[in-house]
Amino acid sequence: MAAASAAGVAGDTKVYTGKLTLYVLLPCGVAATGGLIIGYDIGISVWIGLIKWYVTC
């Protein structure tokens, strides 16, 4: 039982309730917004690069 030994002693486990608080939702929202902005920026940059390549051919 390697997983049990890596987690600690079998009787020494904690149960987390998994509450969604502002401290959880705010960083998730910021990370998601940043991912959308960077993804959009990369998509536009690639599209412009393809258009420039196509026009020069």
C-alpha positions in Angstrom: 0.0 0.0 0.0 2.4 2.7 -1.2 -0.4 5.3 -1.5 -1.4 4.8 2.2 2.2 5.2 3.3 2.7 8.3 1.2 -0.4 10.0 2.7 0.6 9.3 6.2 -0.6 7.0 8.9 -4.0 5.4 8.0 -5.7 6.9 11.1 -4.2 10.4 10.6 -6.4 11.6 7.7 -8.3 14.9 7.6 -11.7 15.5 5.9 -12.0 18.8 4.1 -15.4 20.2 3.4 -14.4 21.9 0.2 -16.2 25.3 0.7 -16.1 27.8 -2.2 -15.1 31.0 -0.6 -14.0 34.3 -2.1 -10.4 33.3 -1.6 -11.0 30.3 -3.9 -13.3 31.9 -6.5 -11.3 35.1 -7.0 -8.0 33.5 -8.0 -9.9 31.0 -10.3 -11.6 33.9 -12.0 -8.4 35.9 -12.5 -6.6 32.8 -13.9 -9.5 32.0 -16.2 -9.6 35.6 -17.5 -5.9 35.7 -18.0 -6.1 32.4 -20.0 -8.8 33.8 -22.2 -6.9 37.0 -22.9 -3.6 35.2 -23.7 -5.4 32.6 -25.8 -7.2 35.3 -27.8 -3.9 37.3 -28.2 -2.1 34.2 -29.5 -4.9 33.4 -31.9 -4.9 37.0 -33.4 -1.1 37.0 -33.6 -1.0 33.7 -35.5 -3.8 34.9 -37.8 -2.0 38.2 -38.7 1.2 36.2 -39.3 -0.6 33.9 -41.7 -2.2 36.8 -43.6 1.2 38.5 -43.9 2.8 35.2 -45.2 -0.1 34.6 -47.6 0.1 38.1 -49.1 3.9 37.9 -49.7 3.6 34.5 -51.5 
